[in-house]
């Protein structure tokens, strides 16, 4: 399969940025889960671990635009 050509000046996608820039920076951090998930392990103090995650939600994609905020 031939490689996909990028348009001149096109920005790299999210997964390209993660693979090429951020994953090497996190390679020595097992709590980053090799950046394979939208989560990280945070150790606030000895014996305590919290899994943190963040993701976007978009009206019309993940919920209806008229849904009340408390239901989202």
Jmol script that loads the backbone (N, CA, C; Angstrom):
load data "model"
ATOM      1  N   UNK A   1       0.852  -1.173   0.000  1.00  0.00           N
ATOM      2  CA  UNK A   1       0.000   0.000   0.000  1.00  0.00           C
ATOM      3  C   UNK A   1       0.896   1.234   0.000  1.00  0.00           C
ATOM      4  N   UNK A   2       0.614   2.178  -0.845  1.00  0.00           N
ATOM      5  CA  UNK A   2       1.422   3.401  -0.943  1.00  0.00           C
ATOM      6  C   UNK A   2       1.143   4.309   0.242  1.00  0.00           C
ATOM      7  N   UNK A   3       2.177   5.011   0.740  1.00  0.00           N
ATOM      8  CA  UNK A   3       1.949   5.927   1.858  1.00  0.00           C
ATOM      9  C   UNK A   3       1.027   7.069   1.446  1.00  0.00           C
ATOM     10  N   UNK A   4       0.254   7.543   2.402  1.00  0.00           N
ATOM     11  CA  UNK A   4      -0.648   8.661   2.150  1.00  0.00           C
ATOM     12  C   UNK A   4       0.171   9.945   2.180  1.00  0.00           C
ATOM     13  N   UNK A   5       0.000  10.770   1.163  1.00  0.00           N
ATOM     14  CA  UNK A   5       0.733  12.030   1.112  1.00  0.00           C
ATOM     15  C   UNK A   5      -0.053  13.106   1.841  1.00  0.00           C
ATOM     16  N   UNK A   6       0.667  13.908   2.648  1.00  0.00           N
ATOM     17  CA  UNK A   6       0.037  15.020   3.341  1.00  0.00           C
ATOM     18  C   UNK A   6       0.042  16.240   2.437  1.00  0.00           C
ATOM     19  N   UNK A   7      -0.986  17.043   2.559  1.00  0.00           N
ATOM     20  CA  UNK A   7      -1.008  18.311   1.841  1.00  0.00           C
ATOM     21  C   UNK A   7       0.084  19.200   2.420  1.00  0.00           C
ATOM     22  N   UNK A   8       0.707  19.980   1.574  1.00  0.00           N
ATOM     23  CA  UNK A   8       1.780  20.857   2.027  1.00  0.00           C
ATOM     24  C   UNK A   8       1.233  21.788   3.108  1.00  0.00           C
ATOM     25  N   UNK A   9       1.921  21.842   4.225  1.00  0.00           N
ATOM     26  CA  UNK A   9       1.504  22.685   5.333  1.00  0.00           C
ATOM     27  C   UNK A   9       0.460  22.057   6.236  1.00  0.00           C
ATOM     28  N   UNK A  10       0.037  20.820   5.936  1.00  0.00           N
ATOM     29  CA  UNK A  10      -0.967  20.159   6.769  1.00  0.00           C
ATOM     30  C   UNK A  10      -0.367  19.802   8.120  1.00  0.00           C
ATOM     31  N   UNK A  11      -1.147  19.963   9.153  1.00  0.00           N
ATOM     32  CA  UNK A  11      -0.696  19.622  10.497  1.00  0.00           C
ATOM     33  C   UNK A  11      -0.807  18.118  10.713  1.00  0.00           C
ATOM     34  N   UNK A  12       0.104  17.545  11.501  1.00  0.00           N
ATOM     35  CA  UNK A  12      -0.002  16.116  11.804  1.00  0.00           C
ATOM     36  C   UNK A  12      -1.228  15.856  12.668  1.00  0.00           C
ATOM     37  N   UNK A  13      -1.747  14.646  12.588  1.00  0.00           N
ATOM     38  CA  UNK A  13      -2.911  14.285  13.377  1.00  0.00           C
ATOM     39  C   UNK A  13      -2.545  13.966  14.817  1.00  0.00           C
ATOM     40  N   UNK A  14      -3.566  13.785  15.637  1.00  0.00           N
ATOM     41  CA  UNK A  14      -3.389  13.501  17.061  1.00  0.00           C
ATOM     42  C   UNK A  14      -2.504  12.282  17.292  1.00  0.00           C
ATOM     43  N   UNK A  15      -2.766  11.190  16.588  1.00  0.00           N
ATOM     44  CA  UNK A  15      -2.036   9.954  16.844  1.00  0.00           C
ATOM     45  C   UNK A  15      -0.591  10.039  16.366  1.00  0.00           C
ATOM     46  N   UNK A  16      -0.347  10.796  15.313  1.00  0.00           N
ATOM     47  CA  UNK A  16       1.025  11.013  14.854  1.00  0.00           C
ATOM     48  C   UNK A  16       1.803  11.804  15.892  1.00  0.00           C
ATOM     49  N   UNK A  17       1.201  12.854  16.434  1.00  0.00           N
ATOM     50  CA  UNK A  17       1.862  13.646  17.479  1.00  0.00           C
ATOM     51  C   UNK A  17       2.187  12.790  18.696  1.00  0.00           C
ATOM     52  N   UNK A  18       1.240  11.968  19.110  1.00  0.00           N
ATOM     53  CA  UNK A  18       1.470  11.103  20.270  1.00  0.00           C
ATOM     54  C   UNK A  18       2.621  10.154  19.994  1.00  0.00           C
ATOM     55  N   UNK A  19       2.581   9.476  18.846  1.00  0.00           N
ATOM     56  CA  UNK A  19       3.599   8.475  18.521  1.00  0.00           C
ATOM     57  C   UNK A  19       4.987   9.084  18.347  1.00  0.00           C
ATOM     58  N   UNK A  20       5.066  10.205  17.659  1.00  0.00           N
ATOM     59  CA  UNK A  20       6.373  10.758  17.314  1.00  0.00           C
ATOM     60  C   UNK A  20       6.963  11.691  18.369  1.00  0.00           C
ATOM     61  N   UNK A  21       6.121  12.383  19.125  1.00  0.00           N
ATOM     62  CA  UNK A  21       6.638  13.380  20.062  1.00  0.00           C
ATOM     63  C   UNK A  21       6.438  12.972  21.515  1.00  0.00           C
ATOM     64  N   UNK A  22       5.202  12.672  21.890  1.00  0.00           N
ATOM     65  CA  UNK A  22       4.912  12.466  23.301  1.00  0.00           C
ATOM     66  C   UNK A  22       5.287  11.086  23.825  1.00  0.00           C
ATOM     67  N   UNK A  23       5.077  10.027  23.051  1.00  0.00           N
ATOM     68  CA  UNK A  23       5.403   8.676  23.519  1.00  0.00           C
ATOM     69  C   UNK A  23       6.871   8.535  23.903  1.00  0.00           C
ATOM     70  N   UNK A  24       7.816   9.039  23.104  1.00  0.00           N
ATOM     71  CA  UNK A  24       9.216   8.933  23.529  1.00  0.00           C
ATOM     72  C   UNK A  24       9.491   9.659  24.854  1.00  0.00           C
ATOM     73  N   UNK A  25       8.799  10.755  25.105  1.00  0.00           N
ATOM     74  CA  UNK A  25       8.995  11.496  26.357  1.00  0.00           C
ATOM     75  C   UNK A  25       8.477  10.717  27.563  1.00  0.00           C
ATOM     76  N   UNK A  26       7.490   9.851  27.345  1.00  0.00           N
ATOM     77  CA  UNK A  26       6.878   9.094  28.435  1.00  0.00           C
ATOM     78  C   UNK A  26       7.399   7.668  28.524  1.00  0.00           C
ATOM     79  N   UNK A  27       8.413   7.320  27.757  1.00  0.00           N
ATOM     80  CA  UNK A  27       8.866   5.926  27.691  1.00  0.00           C
ATOM     81  C   UNK A  27       9.386   5.392  29.019  1.00  0.00           C
ATOM     82  N   UNK A  28       9.883   6.246  29.887  1.00  0.00           N
ATOM     83  CA  UNK A  28      10.387   5.802  31.192  1.00  0.00           C
ATOM     84  C   UNK A  28       9.360   5.987  32.308  1.00  0.00           C
ATOM     85  N   UNK A  29       8.113   6.230  31.959  1.00  0.00           N
ATOM     86  CA  UNK A  29       7.070   6.478  32.953  1.00  0.00           C
ATOM     87  C   UNK A  29       5.972   5.424  32.825  1.00  0.00           C
ATOM     88  N   UNK A  30       6.075   4.307  33.574  1.00  0.00           N
ATOM     89  CA  UNK A  30       5.069   3.249  33.439  1.00  0.00           C
ATOM     90  C   UNK A  30       3.654   3.727  33.762  1.00  0.00           C
ATOM     91  N   UNK A  31       3.530   4.748  34.604  1.00  0.00           N
ATOM     92  CA  UNK A  31       2.205   5.259  34.948  1.00  0.00           C
ATOM     93  C   UNK A  31       1.520   5.960  33.773  1.00  0.00           C
ATOM     94  N   UNK A  32       2.260   6.216  32.700  1.00  0.00           N
ATOM     95  CA  UNK A  32       1.670   6.821  31.498  1.00  0.00           C
ATOM     96  C   UNK A  32       1.080   5.766  30.570  1.00  0.00           C
ATOM     97  N   UNK A  33       1.206   4.486  30.927  1.00  0.00           N
ATOM     98  CA  UNK A  33       0.643   3.378  30.146  1.00  0.00           C
ATOM     99  C   UNK A  33       1.072   3.439  28.682  1.00  0.00           C
ATOM    100  N   UNK A  34       2.304   3.869  28.430  1.00  0.00           N
ATOM    101  CA  UNK A  34       2.867   3.993  27.073  1.00  0.00           C
ATOM    102  C   UNK A  34       1.993   4.862  26.168  1.00  0.00           C
ATOM    103  N   UNK A  35       1.212   5.727  26.786  1.00  0.00           N
ATOM    104  CA  UNK A  35       0.304   6.629  26.061  1.00  0.00           C
ATOM    105  C   UNK A  35      -0.629   5.877  25.121  1.00  0.00           C
ATOM    106  N   UNK A  36      -1.014   4.664  25.517  1.00  0.00           N
ATOM    107  CA  UNK A  36      -1.915   3.847  24.702  1.00  0.00           C
ATOM    108  C   UNK A  36      -3.373   4.055  25.089  1.00  0.00           C
ATOM    109  N   UNK A  37      -3.620   4.828  26.128  1.00  0.00           N
ATOM    110  CA  UNK A  37      -4.970   5.075  26.592  1.00  0.00           C
ATOM    111  C   UNK A  37      -5.056   6.531  27.025  1.00  0.00           C
ATOM    112  N   UNK A  38      -6.258   7.066  27.082  1.00  0.00           N
ATOM    113  CA  UNK A  38      -6.440   8.437  27.550  1.00  0.00           C
ATOM    114  C   UNK A  38      -6.496   8.451  29.069  1.00  0.00           C
ATOM    115  N   UNK A  39      -5.474   7.886  29.693  1.00  0.00           N
ATOM    116  CA  UNK A  39      -5.441   7.816  31.146  1.00  0.00           C
ATOM    117  C   UNK A  39      -3.999   7.831  31.630  1.00  0.00           C
ATOM    118  N   UNK A  40      -3.841   8.206  32.888  1.00  0.00           N
ATOM    119  CA  UNK A  40      -2.526   8.183  33.523  1.00  0.00           C
ATOM    120  C   UNK A  40      -2.716   7.819  34.985  1.00  0.00           C
ATOM    121  N   UNK A  41      -1.701   7.249  35.564  1.00  0.00           N
ATOM    122  CA  UNK A  41      -1.714   6.880  36.968  1.00  0.00           C
ATOM    123  C   UNK A  41      -0.977   7.950  37.747  1.00  0.00           C
ATOM    124  N   UNK A  42      -1.633   8.532  38.739  1.00  0.00           N
ATOM    125  CA  UNK A  42      -1.056   9.607  39.547  1.00  0.00           C
ATOM    126  C   UNK A  42      -0.866   9.096  40.967  1.00  0.00           C
ATOM    127  N   UNK A  43       0.340   9.210  41.473  1.00  0.00           N
ATOM    128  CA  UNK A  43       0.636   8.805  42.849  1.00  0.00           C
ATOM    129  C   UNK A  43       0.823  10.064  43.694  1.00  0.00           C
ATOM    130  N   UNK A  44      -0.224  10.437  44.425  1.00  0.00           N
ATOM    131  CA  UNK A  44      -0.170  11.643  45.256  1.00  0.00           C
ATOM    132  C   UNK A  44       0.747  11.434  46.449  1.00  0.00           C
ATOM    133  N   UNK A  45       0.710  10.245  47.013  1.00  0.00           N
ATOM    134  CA  UNK A  45       1.595   9.906  48.124  1.00  0.00           C
ATOM    135  C   UNK A  45       1.756   8.390  48.161  1.00  0.00           C
ATOM    136  N   UNK A  46       2.724   7.930  48.921  1.00  0.00           N
ATOM    137  CA  UNK A  46       3.029   6.502  49.006  1.00  0.00           C
ATOM    138  C   UNK A  46       1.777   5.707  49.378  1.00  0.00           C
ATOM    139  N   UNK A  47       1.474   4.692  48.578  1.00  0.00           N
ATOM    140  CA  UNK A  47       0.346   3.817  48.863  1.00  0.00           C
ATOM    141  C   UNK A  47      -0.981   4.270  48.275  1.00  0.00           C
ATOM    142  N   UNK A  48      -1.001   5.416  47.615  1.00  0.00           N
ATOM    143  CA  UNK A  48      -2.238   5.930  47.027  1.00  0.00           C
ATOM    144  C   UNK A  48      -2.030   6.178  45.542  1.00  0.00           C
ATOM    145  N   UNK A  49      -2.928   5.625  44.739  1.00  0.00           N
ATOM    146  CA  UNK A  49      -2.862   5.816  43.296  1.00  0.00           C
ATOM    147  C   UNK A  49      -4.243   6.223  42.779  1.00  0.00           C
ATOM    148  N   UNK A  50      -4.256   7.133  41.840  1.00  0.00           N
ATOM    149  CA  UNK A  50      -5.488   7.581  41.212  1.00  0.00           C
ATOM    150  C   UNK A  50      -5.308   7.510  39.707  1.00  0.00           C
ATOM    151  N   UNK A  51      -6.289   6.966  39.013  1.00  0.00           N
ATOM    152  CA  UNK A  51      -6.256   6.962  37.554  1.00  0.00           C
ATOM    153  C   UNK A  51      -7.018   8.197  37.081  1.00  0.00           C
ATOM    154  N   UNK A  52      -6.345   9.009  36.262  1.00  0.00           N
ATOM    155  CA  UNK A  52      -6.936  10.234  35.729  1.00  0.00           C
ATOM    156  C   UNK A  52      -7.203  10.061  34.243  1.00  0.00           C
ATOM    157  N   UNK A  53      -8.312  10.613  33.786  1.00  0.00           N
ATOM    158  CA  UNK A  53      -8.616  10.565  32.359  1.00  0.00           C
ATOM    159  C   UNK A  53      -9.397  11.805  31.965  1.00  0.00           C
ATOM    160  N   UNK A  54      -9.220  12.223  30.742  1.00  0.00           N
ATOM    161  CA  UNK A  54      -9.929  13.380  30.199  1.00  0.00           C
ATOM    162  C   UNK A  54     -10.297  13.054  28.760  1.00  0.00           C
ATOM    163  N   UNK A  55     -11.483  13.425  28.370  1.00  0.00           N
ATOM    164  CA  UNK A  55     -11.876  13.242  26.984  1.00  0.00           C
ATOM    165  C   UNK A  55     -12.903  14.310  26.639  1.00  0.00           C
ATOM    166  N   UNK A  56     -12.938  14.701  25.408  1.00  0.00           N
ATOM    167  CA  UNK A  56     -13.896  15.706  24.948  1.00  0.00           C
ATOM    168  C   UNK A  56     -15.240  15.058  24.657  1.00  0.00           C
ATOM    169  N   UNK A  57     -16.297  15.823  24.898  1.00  0.00           N
ATOM    170  CA  UNK A  57     -17.618  15.404  24.456  1.00  0.00           C
ATOM    171  C   UNK A  57     -18.190  16.555  23.632  1.00  0.00           C
ATOM    172  N   UNK A  58     -18.891  16.211  22.576  1.00  0.00           N
ATOM    173  CA  UNK A  58     -19.352  17.206  21.611  1.00  0.00           C
ATOM    174  C   UNK A  58     -20.858  17.094  21.425  1.00  0.00           C
ATOM    175  N   UNK A  59     -21.535  18.241  21.547  1.00  0.00           N
ATOM    176  CA  UNK A  59     -22.980  18.279  21.312  1.00  0.00           C
ATOM    177  C   UNK A  59     -23.279  17.830  19.890  1.00  0.00           C
ATOM    178  N   UNK A  60     -24.290  16.989  19.748  1.00  0.00           N
ATOM    179  CA  UNK A  60     -24.656  16.481  18.436  1.00  0.00           C
ATOM    180  C   UNK A  60     -23.880  15.240  18.039  1.00  0.00           C
ATOM    181  N   UNK A  61     -22.831  14.917  18.804  1.00  0.00           N
ATOM    182  CA  UNK A  61     -22.047  13.712  18.550  1.00  0.00           C
ATOM    183  C   UNK A  61     -22.214  12.752  19.717  1.00  0.00           C
ATOM    184  N   UNK A  62     -21.953  13.234  20.931  1.00  0.00           N
ATOM    185  CA  UNK A  62     -22.006  12.396  22.128  1.00  0.00           C
ATOM    186  C   UNK A  62     -23.292  12.592  22.933  1.00  0.00           C
ATOM    187  N   UNK A  63     -23.983  13.686  22.705  1.00  0.00           N
ATOM    188  CA  UNK A  63     -25.256  13.957  23.364  1.00  0.00           C
ATOM    189  C   UNK A  63     -26.032  14.932  22.484  1.00  0.00           C
ATOM    190  N   UNK A  64     -27.331  15.024  22.715  1.00  0.00           N
ATOM    191  CA  UNK A  64     -28.160  15.934  21.926  1.00  0.00           C
ATOM    192  C   UNK A  64     -27.951  17.371  22.404  1.00  0.00           C
ATOM    193  N   UNK A  65     -27.944  18.334  21.495  1.00  0.00           N
ATOM    194  CA  UNK A  65     -27.696  19.724  21.878  1.00  0.00           C
ATOM    195  C   UNK A  65     -28.680  20.271  22.911  1.00  0.00           C
ATOM    196  N   UNK A  66     -29.906  19.756  22.935  1.00  0.00           N
ATOM    197  CA  UNK A  66     -30.910  20.246  23.881  1.00  0.00           C
ATOM    198  C   UNK A  66     -30.923  19.490  25.203  1.00  0.00           C
ATOM    199  N   UNK A  67     -30.069  18.501  25.373  1.00  0.00           N
ATOM    200  CA  UNK A  67     -30.022  17.758  26.632  1.00  0.00           C
ATOM    201  C   UNK A  67     -29.624  18.696  27.767  1.00  0.00           C
ATOM    202  N   UNK A  68     -30.278  18.570  28.925  1.00  0.00           N
ATOM    203  CA  UNK A  68     -29.892  19.411  30.063  1.00  0.00           C
ATOM    204  C   UNK A  68     -28.494  19.017  30.564  1.00  0.00           C
ATOM    205  N   UNK A  69     -27.713  19.988  31.026  1.00  0.00           N
ATOM    206  CA  UNK A  69     -26.336  19.707  31.459  1.00  0.00           C
ATOM    207  C   UNK A  69     -26.230  18.581  32.485  1.00  0.00           C
ATOM    208  N   UNK A  70     -27.198  18.483  33.404  1.00  0.00           N
ATOM    209  CA  UNK A  70     -27.105  17.454  34.447  1.00  0.00           C
ATOM    210  C   UNK A  70     -27.260  16.039  33.889  1.00  0.00           C
ATOM    211  N   UNK A  71     -27.754  15.901  32.660  1.00  0.00           N
ATOM    212  CA  UNK A  71     -27.895  14.563  32.080  1.00  0.00           C
ATOM    213  C   UNK A  71     -26.686  14.156  31.240  1.00  0.00           C
ATOM    214  N   UNK A  72     -25.794  15.090  31.013  1.00  0.00           N
ATOM    215  CA  UNK A  72     -24.619  14.804  30.172  1.00  0.00           C
ATOM    216  C   UNK A  72     -23.485  14.292  31.029  1.00  0.00           C
TER     217      UNK A  72
END
end "model"
wireframe off; spacefill off
backbone 0.3
color backbone group
